[in-house]
Every structure is written in structure tokens, then in C-alpha cells.
Amino acid sequence: MDGFDTGTRSAVCGGTTTVVYFAAQEKWDEDVLKVVSDYYAKCASQGGTYSDYGFHLILTNPTPAVLDEQLPILRKEGGISSVKLYMTYDNRQLSDAQIMAVLARTRQLGMTTMIHAENWDMIKFI
């Protein structure tokens, strides 16, 4: 399995100069600052990287504290400029109300929001 060092070494050999990793919040995580900090620590513990890198935050528990307090810090000080939301998978899926709240907040913060948009109920049915 690739780590930060081996993954970026492979990327550089192929001509890729910047790698963006997913920093995934779990449903029980209420502190995305810690989530991102843990990913930075994981990178350092695996020997660092051979290229520039950044994180794309997967939000699965967009509490008011995450949206109102933590996202602005990540945007301004943490270099996080994008988030990913899921409409699928029980452990990642957000409700429509949660998606709208995140979209409104990320718009205010000038962040890019990506949505894994599939009809999860239909997929489970099929």
C-alpha cells in the first residue's frame, strides 16, 4: 500500500508535481481541525513527501461548530480550499439539509465543493 512517501515518489517519477490527498472526517469526528492535523502528522511519520501536497477535506459530520468555526480556520490558515460531500454510502452520506448548509457556508468562504452525487437509495434497491 502506498504511503505519502512512496505515493509521491511514484507521482514525481511520472511527472506529477503536486498531489492532493483526501482528508476524511468520520461520522463521529466533531473536530475537522484535528482530522487535518492528524493527516499532516501521518504524512510526517511516513517519511514526508517527494512533491508538493495538499488536502481535500471530506465532510461527513458538518456540525454548526465545523461550519461556523472550523472551516474558516482551515480555509484561512490551513490551506484547505475544497471539500467533498457524499450523497452515497451510509458512513459518508449527508442529508439534503446538511448539503445545503455546507454549500451555503463554502460559498461564503470561497471554497470549492465537490459532490459525489448518486441516488444511494436507488443503488441499494438495485
Backbone as JSON Lines, residues from 0, in Angstrom:
{"i":0,"aa":"M","n":[0.84,-1.17,0.0],"ca":[0.0,0.0,0.0],"c":[0.9,1.24,0.0]}
{"i":1,"aa":"D","n":[0.53,2.2,-0.82],"ca":[1.29,3.44,-0.89],"c":[1.07,4.28,0.36]}
{"i":2,"aa":"G","n":[2.14,4.89,0.81],"ca":[2.07,5.91,1.84],"c":[2.36,7.25,1.19]}
{"i":3,"aa":"F","n":[2.53,8.26,1.98],"ca":[2.82,9.58,1.43],"c":[4.16,9.58,0.69]}
{"i":4,"aa":"D","n":[5.17,8.93,1.26],"ca":[6.48,8.96,0.62],"c":[6.48,8.15,-0.68]}
{"i":5,"aa":"T","n":[5.98,6.93,-0.66],"ca":[6.01,6.1,-1.87],"c":[5.04,6.61,-2.93]}
{"i":6,"aa":"G","n":[3.89,7.11,-2.51],"ca":[2.93,7.64,-3.47],"c":[3.44,8.86,-4.19]}
{"i":7,"aa":"T","n":[4.07,9.76,-3.44],"ca":[4.59,10.97,-4.09],"c":[5.85,10.67,-4.89]}
{"i":8,"aa":"R","n":[6.63,9.69,-4.47],"ca":[7.8,9.31,-5.26],"c":[7.35,8.79,-6.62]}
{"i":9,"aa":"S","n":[6.32,7.95,-6.63],"ca":[5.77,7.44,-7.9],"c":[5.22,8.57,-8.75]}
{"i":10,"aa":"A","n":[4.52,9.5,-8.1],"ca":[3.94,10.62,-8.84],"c":[5.02,11.46,-9.51]}
{"i":11,"aa":"V","n":[6.08,11.77,-8.77],"ca":[7.17,12.58,-9.32],"c":[7.83,11.86,-10.5]}
{"i":12,"aa":"C","n":[8.0,10.55,-10.38],"ca":[8.59,9.78,-11.5],"c":[7.73,9.86,-12.75]}
{"i":13,"aa":"G","n":[6.43,10.04,-12.56],"ca":[5.54,10.17,-13.69],"c":[5.32,11.61,-14.13]}
{"i":14,"aa":"G","n":[6.0,12.55,-13.49],"ca":[5.89,13.95,-13.9],"c":[4.87,14.76,-13.12]}
{"i":15,"aa":"T","n":[4.24,14.18,-12.13],"ca":[3.27,14.91,-11.32],"c":[4.0,15.64,-10.21]}
{"i":16,"aa":"T","n":[3.75,16.93,-10.08],"ca":[4.5,17.73,-9.11],"c":[3.7,18.06,-7.84]}
{"i":17,"aa":"T","n":[2.41,17.86,-7.87],"ca":[1.58,18.14,-6.71],"c":[0.54,17.03,-6.56]}
{"i":18,"aa":"V","n":[0.37,16.56,-5.33],"ca":[-0.59,15.5,-5.04],"c":[-1.58,16.05,-4.02]}
{"i":19,"aa":"V","n":[-2.86,15.8,-4.24],"ca":[-3.89,16.23,-3.3],"c":[-4.53,14.97,-2.71]}
{"i":20,"aa":"Y","n":[-4.4,14.84,-1.4],"ca":[-4.94,13.69,-0.68],"c":[-6.3,14.03,-0.08]}
{"i":21,"aa":"F","n":[-7.14,13.01,0.06],"ca":[-8.39,13.18,0.78],"c":[-8.11,13.09,2.27]}
{"i":22,"aa":"A","n":[-8.55,14.08,3.02],"ca":[-8.52,14.04,4.49],"c":[-9.97,13.79,4.9]}
{"i":23,"aa":"A","n":[-10.27,12.59,5.35],"ca":[-11.65,12.17,5.57],"c":[-12.09,12.31,7.02]}
{"i":24,"aa":"Q","n":[-13.11,13.1,7.2],"ca":[-13.77,13.18,8.5],"c":[-14.68,11.96,8.63]}
{"i":25,"aa":"E","n":[-14.67,11.32,9.77],"ca":[-15.59,10.21,10.04],"c":[-16.85,10.77,10.68]}
{"i":26,"aa":"K","n":[-17.94,10.02,10.62],"ca":[-19.23,10.48,11.14],"c":[-19.15,10.91,12.61]}
{"i":27,"aa":"W","n":[-18.27,10.29,13.38],"ca":[-18.16,10.62,14.8],"c":[-17.21,11.78,15.07]}
{"i":28,"aa":"D","n":[-16.42,12.18,14.08],"ca":[-15.47,13.28,14.27],"c":[-16.22,14.6,14.33]}
{"i":29,"aa":"E","n":[-15.98,15.36,15.38],"ca":[-16.6,16.67,15.51],"c":[-15.58,17.79,15.36]}
{"i":30,"aa":"D","n":[-14.33,17.43,15.13],"ca":[-13.26,18.43,15.03],"c":[-12.46,18.19,13.75]}
{"i":31,"aa":"V","n":[-12.78,18.93,12.69],"ca":[-12.05,18.74,11.44],"c":[-10.66,19.35,11.49]}
{"i":32,"aa":"L","n":[-10.41,20.26,12.43],"ca":[-9.05,20.77,12.61],"c":[-8.14,19.62,13.03]}
{"i":33,"aa":"K","n":[-8.61,18.78,13.92],"ca":[-7.84,17.62,14.35],"c":[-7.69,16.6,13.23]}
{"i":34,"aa":"V","n":[-8.75,16.42,12.45],"ca":[-8.68,15.49,11.31],"c":[-7.54,15.88,10.38]}
{"i":35,"aa":"V","n":[-7.49,17.15,9.99],"ca":[-6.45,17.63,9.08],"c":[-5.08,17.57,9.75]}
{"i":36,"aa":"S","n":[-5.01,17.96,11.01],"ca":[-3.75,17.88,11.75],"c":[-3.23,16.45,11.8]}
{"i":37,"aa":"D","n":[-4.13,15.49,12.01],"ca":[-3.73,14.08,12.04],"c":[-3.19,13.63,10.69]}
{"i":38,"aa":"Y","n":[-3.75,14.13,9.59],"ca":[-3.24,13.77,8.27],"c":[-1.85,14.36,8.04]}
{"i":39,"aa":"Y","n":[-1.63,15.59,8.49],"ca":[-0.28,16.17,8.38],"c":[0.72,15.35,9.2]}
{"i":40,"aa":"A","n":[0.33,14.94,10.4],"ca":[1.21,14.12,11.25],"c":[1.47,12.76,10.62]}
{"i":41,"aa":"K","n":[0.45,12.19,10.0],"ca":[0.61,10.9,9.32],"c":[1.62,11.03,8.18]}
{"i":42,"aa":"C","n":[1.54,12.12,7.46],"ca":[2.48,12.37,6.37],"c":[3.91,12.44,6.91]}
{"i":43,"aa":"A","n":[4.11,13.19,7.98],"ca":[5.45,13.34,8.57],"c":[5.97,12.0,9.09]}
{"i":44,"aa":"S","n":[5.09,11.21,9.69],"ca":[5.53,9.93,10.27],"c":[5.88,8.9,9.2]}
{"i":45,"aa":"Q","n":[5.38,9.11,7.98],"ca":[5.67,8.18,6.89],"c":[6.86,8.64,6.05]}
{"i":46,"aa":"G","n":[7.62,9.57,6.54],"ca":[8.82,9.99,5.83],"c":[8.65,11.22,4.98]}
{"i":47,"aa":"G","n":[7.52,11.91,5.09],"ca":[7.32,13.12,4.3],"c":[6.94,12.8,2.87]}
{"i":48,"aa":"T","n":[7.17,13.76,1.99],"ca":[6.78,13.6,0.6],"c":[7.92,14.01,-0.33]}
{"i":49,"aa":"Y","n":[7.8,13.61,-1.57],"ca":[8.76,13.99,-2.6],"c":[8.2,15.08,-3.5]}
{"i":50,"aa":"S","n":[7.0,15.52,-3.23],"ca":[6.37,16.54,-4.06],"c":[5.59,17.49,-3.16]}
{"i":51,"aa":"D","n":[5.08,18.54,-3.76],"ca":[4.13,19.38,-3.05],"c":[2.88,18.56,-2.81]}
{"i":52,"aa":"Y","n":[2.15,18.88,-1.75],"ca":[0.92,18.17,-1.48],"c":[-0.06,19.07,-0.74]}
{"i":53,"aa":"G","n":[-1.3,18.66,-0.79],"ca":[-2.36,19.37,-0.08],"c":[-3.45,18.39,0.28]}
{"i":54,"aa":"F","n":[-4.48,18.9,0.93],"ca":[-5.6,18.04,1.34],"c":[-6.92,18.59,0.83]}
{"i":55,"aa":"H","n":[-7.77,17.68,0.47],"ca":[-9.13,17.92,0.05],"c":[-9.99,17.28,1.13]}
{"i":56,"aa":"L","n":[-10.77,18.05,1.85],"ca":[-11.49,17.59,3.03],"c":[-12.81,16.92,2.68]}
{"i":57,"aa":"I","n":[-12.99,15.68,3.14],"ca":[-14.28,15.0,3.02],"c":[-15.06,15.3,4.29]}
{"i":58,"aa":"L","n":[-16.19,15.95,4.15],"ca":[-17.05,16.27,5.3],"c":[-18.16,15.24,5.43]}
{"i":59,"aa":"T","n":[-18.28,14.64,6.61],"ca":[-19.36,13.68,6.86],"c":[-20.18,14.07,8.08]}
{"i":60,"aa":"N","n":[-19.71,15.05,8.85],"ca":[-20.41,15.48,10.05],"c":[-20.32,17.01,10.15]}
{"i":61,"aa":"P","n":[-21.07,17.7,9.29],"ca":[-20.97,19.17,9.25],"c":[-21.78,19.84,10.36]}
{"i":62,"aa":"T","n":[-21.28,19.75,11.57],"ca":[-21.95,20.38,12.7],"c":[-21.86,21.9,12.59]}
{"i":63,"aa":"P","n":[-22.67,22.63,13.35],"ca":[-22.53,24.09,13.35],"c":[-21.11,24.55,13.72]}
{"i":64,"aa":"A","n":[-20.46,23.85,14.64],"ca":[-19.09,24.22,15.01],"c":[-18.13,24.03,13.84]}
{"i":65,"aa":"V","n":[-18.31,22.95,13.1],"ca":[-17.46,22.7,11.92],"c":[-17.67,23.8,10.9]}
{"i":66,"aa":"L","n":[-18.93,24.1,10.59],"ca":[-19.23,25.08,9.55],"c":[-18.88,26.51,9.95]}
{"i":67,"aa":"D","n":[-19.21,26.88,11.18],"ca":[-19.08,28.28,11.59],"c":[-17.71,28.63,12.16]}
{"i":68,"aa":"E","n":[-17.04,27.66,12.8],"ca":[-15.78,27.96,13.47],"c":[-14.57,27.32,12.79]}
{"i":69,"aa":"Q","n":[-14.68,26.05,12.44],"ca":[-13.51,25.31,11.98],"c":[-13.21,25.49,10.49]}
{"i":70,"aa":"L","n":[-14.22,25.46,9.63],"ca":[-13.96,25.65,8.2],"c":[-13.28,26.99,7.9]}
{"i":71,"aa":"P","n":[-13.7,28.09,8.53],"ca":[-12.99,29.35,8.25],"c":[-11.51,29.29,8.62]}
{"i":72,"aa":"I","n":[-11.18,28.59,9.7],"ca":[-9.77,28.44,10.09],"c":[-9.02,27.61,9.06]}
{"i":73,"aa":"L","n":[-9.63,26.5,8.65],"ca":[-8.97,25.65,7.64],"c":[-8.78,26.4,6.34]}
{"i":74,"aa":"R","n":[-9.74,27.21,5.97],"ca":[-9.66,27.98,4.72],"c":[-8.57,29.05,4.81]}
{"i":75,"aa":"K","n":[-8.56,29.78,5.91],"ca":[-7.66,30.92,6.04],"c":[-6.24,30.52,6.43]}
{"i":76,"aa":"E","n":[-6.13,29.61,7.38],"ca":[-4.82,29.27,7.93],"c":[-4.3,27.9,7.53]}
{"i":77,"aa":"G","n":[-5.21,27.01,7.16],"ca":[-4.8,25.63,6.9],"c":[-4.59,25.29,5.44]}
{"i":78,"aa":"G","n":[-4.9,26.23,4.56],"ca":[-4.67,25.98,3.14],"c":[-5.68,25.04,2.5]}
{"i":79,"aa":"I","n":[-6.77,24.75,3.2],"ca":[-7.8,23.87,2.64],"c":[-8.77,24.74,1.85]}
{"i":80,"aa":"S","n":[-8.87,24.47,0.55],"ca":[-9.73,25.31,-0.29],"c":[-10.87,24.52,-0.93]}
{"i":81,"aa":"S","n":[-10.97,23.22,-0.59],"ca":[-12.03,22.42,-1.21],"c":[-12.52,21.34,-0.25]}
{"i":82,"aa":"V","n":[-13.78,21.0,-0.42],"ca":[-14.39,19.92,0.35],"c":[-15.14,18.99,-0.58]}
{"i":83,"aa":"K","n":[-15.32,17.76,-0.13],"ca":[-16.09,16.78,-0.88],"c":[-17.22,16.29,0.0]}
{"i":84,"aa":"L","n":[-18.39,16.16,-0.61],"ca":[-19.58,15.67,0.08],"c":[-20.08,14.43,-0.64]}
{"i":85,"aa":"Y","n":[-20.71,13.56,0.11],"ca":[-21.26,12.33,-0.47],"c":[-22.77,12.27,-0.28]}
{"i":86,"aa":"M","n":[-23.46,11.86,-1.33],"ca":[-24.87,11.53,-1.26],"c":[-25.05,10.01,-1.17]}
{"i":87,"aa":"T","n":[-23.94,9.3,-1.13],"ca":[-23.93,7.84,-1.12],"c":[-23.16,7.32,0.08]}
{"i":88,"aa":"Y","n":[-23.3,6.02,0.29],"ca":[-22.57,5.28,1.33],"c":[-23.02,5.71,2.74]}
{"i":89,"aa":"D","n":[-23.5,4.75,3.49],"ca":[-24.05,5.03,4.81],"c":[-23.07,5.76,5.72]}
{"i":90,"aa":"N","n":[-21.79,5.46,5.62],"ca":[-20.81,6.09,6.5],"c":[-20.34,7.47,6.01]}
{"i":91,"aa":"R","n":[-20.81,7.91,4.86],"ca":[-20.39,9.21,4.32],"c":[-21.57,10.13,3.96]}
{"i":92,"aa":"Q","n":[-22.73,9.55,3.76],"ca":[-23.89,10.26,3.21],"c":[-24.36,11.41,4.09]}
{"i":93,"aa":"L","n":[-24.62,12.55,3.44],"ca":[-25.22,13.7,4.1],"c":[-26.67,13.84,3.67]}
{"i":94,"aa":"S","n":[-27.47,14.43,4.53],"ca":[-28.86,14.72,4.17],"c":[-28.88,15.94,3.24]}
{"i":95,"aa":"D","n":[-30.01,16.15,2.59],"ca":[-30.14,17.33,1.72],"c":[-29.93,18.62,2.52]}
{"i":96,"aa":"A","n":[-30.46,18.66,3.75],"ca":[-30.31,19.86,4.58],"c":[-28.83,20.09,4.92]}
{"i":97,"aa":"Q","n":[-28.11,19.03,5.22],"ca":[-26.68,19.17,5.51],"c":[-25.92,19.65,4.27]}
{"i":98,"aa":"I","n":[-26.26,19.09,3.11],"ca":[-25.6,19.5,1.87],"c":[-25.83,20.99,1.61]}
{"i":99,"aa":"M","n":[-27.07,21.43,1.77],"ca":[-27.37,22.84,1.55],"c":[-26.63,23.74,2.53]}
{"i":100,"aa":"A","n":[-26.51,23.32,3.78],"ca":[-25.78,24.11,4.78],"c":[-24.3,24.21,4.41]}
{"i":101,"aa":"V","n":[-23.72,23.1,3.97],"ca":[-22.31,23.12,3.57],"c":[-22.13,24.0,2.33]}
{"i":102,"aa":"L","n":[-22.99,23.83,1.34],"ca":[-22.88,24.63,0.12],"c":[-22.96,26.13,0.42]}
{"i":103,"aa":"A","n":[-23.88,26.51,1.29],"ca":[-24.02,27.93,1.63],"c":[-22.76,28.44,2.32]}
{"i":104,"aa":"R","n":[-22.22,27.65,3.24],"ca":[-21.04,28.09,4.0],"c":[-19.79,28.12,3.13]}
{"i":105,"aa":"T","n":[-19.59,27.08,2.33],"ca":[-18.39,27.07,1.49],"c":[-18.45,28.18,0.44]}
{"i":106,"aa":"R","n":[-19.63,28.52,0.0],"ca":[-19.76,29.65,-0.92],"c":[-19.29,30.93,-0.25]}
{"i":107,"aa":"Q","n":[-19.72,31.15,0.99],"ca":[-19.3,32.34,1.74],"c":[-17.78,32.38,1.92]}
{"i":108,"aa":"L","n":[-17.18,31.2,2.08],"ca":[-15.75,31.12,2.34],"c":[-14.91,31.06,1.07]}
{"i":109,"aa":"G","n":[-15.57,30.98,-0.09],"ca":[-14.83,30.9,-1.35],"c":[-14.16,29.55,-1.56]}
{"i":110,"aa":"M","n":[-14.78,28.51,-1.04],"ca":[-14.22,27.16,-1.18],"c":[-14.92,26.42,-2.31]}
{"i":111,"aa":"T","n":[-14.21,25.53,-2.95],"ca":[-14.78,24.67,-3.97],"c":[-15.42,23.47,-3.29]}
{"i":112,"aa":"T","n":[-16.63,23.13,-3.7],"ca":[-17.33,21.98,-3.13],"c":[-17.62,20.98,-4.24]}
{"i":113,"aa":"M","n":[-17.23,19.76,-3.99],"ca":[-17.49,18.67,-4.94],"c":[-18.47,17.71,-4.29]}
{"i":114,"aa":"I","n":[-19.38,17.17,-5.09],"ca":[-20.39,16.26,-4.55],"c":[-20.35,14.95,-5.32]}
{"i":115,"aa":"H","n":[-20.22,13.86,-4.57],"ca":[-20.36,12.52,-5.13],"c":[-21.87,12.28,-5.19]}
{"i":116,"aa":"A","n":[-22.46,12.59,-6.34],"ca":[-23.92,12.68,-6.46],"c":[-24.5,11.45,-7.14]}
{"i":117,"aa":"E","n":[-25.01,10.56,-6.32],"ca":[-25.72,9.39,-6.81],"c":[-26.92,9.16,-5.91]}
{"i":118,"aa":"N","n":[-27.91,8.48,-6.42],"ca":[-29.09,8.17,-5.64],"c":[-28.83,6.89,-4.84]}
{"i":119,"aa":"W","n":[-28.4,7.05,-3.6],"ca":[-27.99,5.92,-2.76],"c":[-29.13,4.95,-2.51]}
{"i":120,"aa":"D","n":[-30.34,5.47,-2.3],"ca":[-31.48,4.56,-2.08],"c":[-31.74,3.71,-3.31]}
{"i":121,"aa":"M","n":[-31.61,4.28,-4.49],"ca":[-31.81,3.52,-5.73],"c":[-30.69,2.49,-5.9]}
{"i":122,"aa":"I","n":[-29.47,2.86,-5.61],"ca":[-28.36,1.92,-5.74],"c":[-28.56,0.72,-4.81]}
{"i":123,"aa":"K","n":[-28.96,0.98,-3.58],"ca":[-29.21,-0.12,-2.64],"c":[-30.36,-1.0,-3.12]}
{"i":124,"aa":"F","n":[-31.37,-0.4,-3.71],"ca":[-32.52,-1.15,-4.21],"c":[-32.12,-2.08,-5.35]}
{"i":125,"aa":"I","n":[-31.32,-1.55,-6.28],"ca":[-30.9,-2.34,-7.45],"c":[-29.96,-3.44,-7.01]}
